[in-house]
Amino acid sequence: ETGVTQSPTHLIKTRGQQVTLRCSSQSGHNTVSWYQQALGQGPQFIFQYYREEENGRGNFPPRFSGLQFPNYSSELNVNALELDDSALYLCASSARGQETQYFGPGTRLLVL
Amino acid sequence: GESVGLHLPTLSVQEGDNSIINCAYSNSASDYFIWYKQESGKGPQFIIDIRSNMDKRQGQRVTVLLNKTVKHLSLQIAATQPGDSAVYFCAENRRGSYIPTFGRGTSLIVHP
């Protein structure tokens, strides 16, 4: 069984740029959620995707957007990067109807 | 709601001791609770879960206790080992929701 994978592992961008982060869900899982984790804090929910559609969104601005593909993999896109976007971005997958989410290793984004 | 800040509560124990990590939740509509372990540079790892119709659940070396009267959750780790050193998060799901809300986290340091 393959776990959740994310790419890249680390990324450095400058303010105003755009970034795309990628996630492959655990085999058998069709729901993907994205979280932002600032240093010293718990993960904050960004949004969730099921059947290629957004299925819930946290308190994040529209410049945070996402996609889910037919193979259940997903992308997180962030436009017009701000310094405060520097964080660990986590992807989690789950089976539909199951509350337990399994996390990937995360992508560490640094915005300069 | 969650508190924020860079300084996590910290629990320091000696190897072989039992550890108890506590978590308070605020939403009486929450009916599913999860404990995650997050090691430095990694994503959160599922440890154990419990539903609101239970008071206690045991896993391998871990026990979760739920007190719904005071909205309190605890994670007990028996015979703590250096490999248990990590940040531990509790998370709660409101009834009917598949999106967990994370608590602040507690840093566990195990001294050999």
Boltz contact constraints between the chains, C-beta under 6 A:
constraints:
  - contact:
      token1: [A, 40]
      token2: [B, 6]
      max_distance: 6.0
  - contact:
      token1: [A, 40]
      token2: [B, 8]
      max_distance: 6.0
  - contact:
      token1: [A, 41]
      token2: [B, 4]
      max_distance: 6.0
  - contact:
      token1: [A, 42]
      token2: [B, 89]
      max_distance: 6.0
  - contact:
      token1: [A, 42]
      token2: [B, 102]
      max_distance: 6.0
  - contact:
      token1: [A, 42]
      token2: [B, 103]
      max_distance: 6.0
  - contact:
      token1: [A, 42]
      token2: [B, 104]
      max_distance: 6.0
  - contact:
      token1: [A, 42]
      token2: [B, 105]
      max_distance: 6.0
  - contact:
      token1: [A, 43]
      token2: [B, 102]
      max_distance: 6.0
  - contact:
      token1: [A, 45]
      token2: [B, 99]
      max_distance: 6.0
  - contact:
      token1: [A, 56]
      token2: [B, 99]
      max_distance: 6.0
  - contact:
      token1: [A, 90]
      token2: [B, 43]
      max_distance: 6.0
  - contact:
      token1: [A, 99]
      token2: [B, 32]
      max_distance: 6.0
  - contact:
      token1: [A, 99]
      token2: [B, 93]
      max_distance: 6.0
  - contact:
      token1: [A, 99]
      token2: [B, 98]
      max_distance: 6.0
  - contact:
      token1: [A, 103]
      token2: [B, 43]
      max_distance: 6.0
  - contact:
      token1: [A, 103]
      token2: [B, 44]
      max_distance: 6.0
  - contact:
      token1: [A, 104]
      token2: [B, 43]
      max_distance: 6.0
  - contact:
      token1: [A, 105]
      token2: [B, 42]
      max_distance: 6.0
  - contact:
      token1: [A, 105]
      token2: [B, 43]
      max_distance: 6.0
  - contact:
      token1: [A, 106]
      token2: [B, 43]
      max_distance: 6.0
